[in-house]
Amino acid sequence: MKHSTFVTHPPQVTVPSDNRSLVAPVYQSVKFTLDNVEETQRLSHGEREGFWYSRKSNPTLRQLELTLAELQGREACLLTASGAAAVNLTMLGLCEQGEHVIFFSEMYQPTRTMISRVLGRYGVGHTMLSIDDIDGIEHVLAGTPTRLVVFESPTNPALKVADISRITSLARRHGALTLLDNTLAGVHNHGQFDVDVYVHSLTKYISGHGDVLGGAVIADEAVVEALRADMAIFGASLDPHAAFLIQRGLKTYFLRYERQCQNATALADHLASRPEVSALRYPGLKSHAQHELACEQQHDFGSVITFDLRGGSEAAKKFAEALTLFSISASLGSTESLVLPPQLLQPRGFTEQQMTWSAITESTVRLSVGIEDSQDLISDIDQALSASGSSAS
Ligand SMILES: Cc1ncc(COP(=O)(O)O)c(C=O)c1O
């Protein structure tokens, strides 16, 4: 064998069955092979286990799928290249032309755009309500046959808490499926509810370090396998190296999440004492309108806090720019603290009514709290509040 041939067929190294690596290796291979055509056909017909092409499945992805399904308390999981891909491909996989979707003005903006603009283009109708409007949900479900109710809890960014059992029981009664974007609560929350499909942005708490994009769809086996057939064709698969980084991040998920919640609680308590701050929202605060519901539904309350600054939009901008430990950036749930000022949070194209539902004003600020020392973060908030020139009235 010439070296030019040899380098494309390098020596195979197999690990003895009684000798395992403690960290699973990254299967950075697109293709897998079997020794004969019959076995390859059996694999492609689903008659035996194995892997063929990484767009559909891969051992590194499989490990992460099994971990996430267990954490969310469901049978199966499939992975996508981003959280947006998980949300959007699930909706495309579940909906047909002529069907109807209910969603909410408080939701993550790209999800709203996907439903109203893209699904609309393919003949899927929609109704947008406020997540607070349970009577409205019942009314629409009773009057319009609905395929899917798509919601978040807590909502991003205004941190409204959805009444999950009321929404799922209404949907079940009227023959609609529920799709819960559980990104802000985390994969250890909300598994007890009768939700049909959970989606997560793995980019946030689950990978945790802000260095990788990913998404997950978690549901019963039958739903996931039906969606997997579509996903393999859509092609927005997670890369094995990204799956490896996410699996590695998960090892510290509970430690990070606990620390972030402790920090967020300390910051929320401190912000509550500051006269420049109004409309403070953190589901762990007794003053949050749905604190009791949050306590019933969630083990903990996450790391996102939103509030308004009495000084208005200019003061909010100065506040964000004066912070030194919080970076002005998108995303949430990572180890470092982040801030979004109102100029970067404002929904576009909303009516006055929808703006009220969204609970975002021209002075709303969103913080995502990291794992830094809480006293350092509080000192940073205090100096930035002084620098913002925001008054107490
Ligand atoms: C609630 C929610 N869902 C989905 C996404 C999209 O996730 P990704 O950025 O991984 O595509 C985000 C991102 O911020 C989000 O906050």
The ligand as an SDF file (V2000), in Angstrom:
LIG
                    3D

 16 16  0  0  0  0  0  0  0  0999 V2000
  -36.7940   31.0630   25.0480 C   0  0  0  0  0  0  0  0  0  0  0  0
  -35.8140   30.8700   23.9230 C   0  0  0  0  0  0  0  0  0  0  0  0
  -36.0700   29.9390   22.9900 N   0  0  0  0  0  0  0  0  0  0  0  0
  -35.2320   29.7280   21.9520 C   0  0  0  0  0  0  0  0  0  0  0  0
  -34.0850   30.4740   21.8050 C   0  0  0  0  0  0  0  0  0  0  0  0
  -33.1950   30.2480   20.6050 C   0  0  0  0  0  0  0  0  0  0  0  0
  -32.0610   29.5270   20.9790 O   0  0  0  0  0  0  0  0  0  0  0  0
  -30.7010   29.5650   20.1070 P   0  0  0  0  0  0  0  0  0  0  0  0
  -30.0720   30.8840   20.3310 O   0  0  0  0  0  0  0  0  0  0  0  0
  -29.9230   28.4040   20.6750 O   0  0  0  0  0  0  0  0  0  0  0  0
  -31.1020   29.3450   18.6890 O   0  0  0  0  0  0  0  0  0  0  0  0
  -33.7810   31.4510   22.7560 C   0  0  0  0  0  0  0  0  0  0  0  0
  -32.5570   32.2780   22.6110 C   0  0  0  0  0  0  0  0  0  0  0  0
  -32.3740   33.2780   23.2830 O   0  0  0  0  0  0  0  0  0  0  0  0
  -34.6590   31.6560   23.8410 C   0  0  0  0  0  0  0  0  0  0  0  0
  -34.4250   32.5810   24.7860 O   0  0  0  0  0  0  0  0  0  0  0  0
  1  2  1  0
  2  3  1  0
  2 15  2  0
  3  4  2  0
  4  5  1  0
  5  6  1  0
  5 12  2  0
  6  7  1  0
  7  8  1  0
  8  9  2  0
  8 10  1  0
  8 11  1  0
 12 13  1  0
 12 15  1  0
 13 14  2  0
 15 16  1  0
M  END
$$$$
